[in-house]
Amino acid sequence: MTDDTTAGPPATDDTLPADRYLGDPAVRAEWDNRYSERQQLWSGRPNGALVAETAGLTPGRVLDVGCGEGADAIWLARGGWDVTALEVSGVALERAAGHARDTGVTVRWVHAALAEAELPPGSFDLVSAQYPALLRTPDAAAERALLAAVAPGGVLLLVHHAGMDTQQAHESGFDPADYVWPSMVAALLTDDWETQVDEQRPRVAPDGGAGAHHTDDVVLRARRLR
């Protein structure tokens, strides 16, 4: 992710200017450090819930929120979707762009936090957020940004690890109270939305990669009616 989608032409997969980041520098540094600790953090394969929940959708414009090293974005692009992929870590984006070049697909990379990304409102047929680390704020900025990005008739797909929202704060510094969970987004859905899936289910996880120990997902899928 490197460029916001409203400031000039979208960035290509080999244009990742580090100085165009939109968001909290401390958040960027935290995630850059996490990615720098390993040559590959995730499995390199698309998330199972994304594959299952998009099986019946007609490809259109999709926003991949927290794209990491690009596996979901590349899978979507190969399936005919017009992909915009957003990520706070420049390290992850460099890897994602390299994988996209190797695969021969085009993705618009946006180097930004969701709430600061200045995305065109109501312009995506699918907004996919797979296990996102969205920071909670008093004004619910991240939750509202997810909803605002979905076009009328489009779908929001939010997937997270079940049970994480009820955990106690860890000594490592992780506190569930700091993050957005599917229930918080579901609580903001109005009559303008149709909830299609809101459930906990066994996780279909790619082999390898961080987070592989989680066994269950919470899946929220909602269609914007108007």
N, C-alpha and C positions, 0 to 999 in steps of 0.2 A: 504494500500500500504506500502510495507515494504522493498522490496528488488528489486534491478534492475534485469532485466531478462537476463543480460549477465554475472553477477558475481555469478557463481555457480548455483546450482539448484534453481528453483523458490521457493519463500516463500509459505508455506501452509497457510490455513486460521487461524491456531492458532500460527503462527510465525510472530510476528510483532515487530522486534527489533527497538526501537526508535532511535538508533544511526546510522541507515543506511539511513537516509533521505538525498536525493539529491536535493538541491535547496536553495533558500534564506531563512534563519531562520526567518526573519521578516515576510515573507508571511506565513510560517507555523504557527507562533505564532498568527497572525491575525485570521487565520481560526480556529485554535484550540480554541481561545477565543470565536469565534462565535458559534461553536458547543457546547462548555461547558456551554453557557448561557441557553441552553434548553436540555431537555432529548431526544428530537427528533426534528430535524430541518425540515426534509422533510416528505412527505406523507407516504413513505414506499411502494408506488406502482410505477410501471414503467411509464416513460413519454409517453404520448399519441403519439407523433410524432415518437418515436422510435418503438413503437408497429406497427403503420401503415406502416412505411417505410421499415421495415424488414419482412413484411408478406410474400413476395415472394422470399426471399433470402434463399439459402441453408446454413445451419449452418456450420461454419468453425472457424477460429481463429478470435477473436474480441478483440479490445482494447477499453475499456470504460474510456474515459478521464474525470477526475473530478468525480469519482464515488460516492462521498459523503458517505451516509450511506448504499449504496450497492443495492438499489432496482433494478436498471437497470441491474447491473452485475448478480444478482441472477436470475432475470427473463430470461436473456439470457442463463445462465448456465442451467436452467431448460428446456430451449428450445433446448438444444443439442449443444450450442456453447462452444468452448474452450476459456475461458474468462481470459484476463489479465486486471486488473482494477487499475487505477492510481489515486492517490489523494495526496494533500499536507498536509492535516490535519491528524495527528496521532489519534486524538480523533474520527474523522469520521471513520477511518479505523478499529479501535477497535470495533466500533458498527457494521460496515459492516461485519467483520469477524465473529462476534457473530451471526448475522442474517444468514450468510451462513452456519455456523455449525448447527443452529437450523433447517434450511431448508434441510440440507443434500447434499449440492452441493459444488463443489470444484472450487475455484477462485484463480488465482495468484494475490497477492496484491503487488503493487509497490508504495512505499512511496517516491514520488518525484514530482517535477515540470516537466511538459511535456518536455521542452527544455533540461533539465538536466538528463532525465531518462535513457539515453543510451539504448534505445530500438533497437532491431534488425531492420534494415531498410527493407522496402518492405516486411513485413512478416505477415500482418494482412489482412484477407479477408473483414473485416469491421472495420472501425475506427469511433466510435460514440462519439460525444462531445455534450452533452445536456446542454445548458445554461452554458458553461464553463466561468470561470473568468480567462482568459488567458491574461497575461500582455503583452502589446505592447512594442516592442523594435525596434531600428533603423534598425536592420538586419532582422526583421520579423522572428525571431527564432521560435516562437510558431507556426506561420502559416506554415512555412516550415517543422517543425517537424510533424504536422498533415499530410501533404501530403506525407512526406517521409515514414511514417509508413505503408501506404497502399500498399498491394501487387498488382502486375499487375493482372487485372481482378477484383480487390477488389473495395470496395465502401467506400467513405467518407460521413458520415452523420453529419452535423453540424446544430444545432438548437439553436436559441436564441430568446429572447423577442423582438418583433417588437417595433421600436421607441426608444429604449434605447440609440442607438448610436448617436441620434441627441439631446439628452437632454443636458441641461446646467449642469455644475459641481454643486454638492450638497454641502450644508454646512457640511454635515456628512463626507465629504472627498471623496465621489465617483465622479470621473470625467470620463466620457465616453472616453475621449481621451487617457486614460491610458490602454484601453483594446482592444482586438482583436474582430472584428465583422465579420459576414459571408461575407460581401462585400469585405473585405480585403483578405480573403482566395480565394474567387471567382476570384479576380483580378490576382491571381498568377497561375490560371489554364492555362495550355498550350495545344497544340494539342495532348498531351499524355493523355488528360482527356476528357470525355464526360459528360457534365452537363445534368443531368436527371431531376432535380427539382431545381428551384431557385425562390422561391415565398414567399409571405406573405399569411397566412391563419389563420382562427380562431383556437385558441388553444384548444386542447382536454386535459384538465388538471385534474390530480388526485385530489380528494377532500382533503383539508387540506394541511398543510405544507407551508413553506415560498414560496413566489412568486405566490401564488394562485390567486392574484388579476390581474395578467397579462392576457389579453384576446386574444392576437394575437401572432403568431410565425413567424419568418423568418426561412425557411427551405432550406438548401443547401444540395443537394445529387448529388455526382459526382462519376463516375466510372473511375478508372485508366485503360487505354487501354494497356499501355506498360511501 
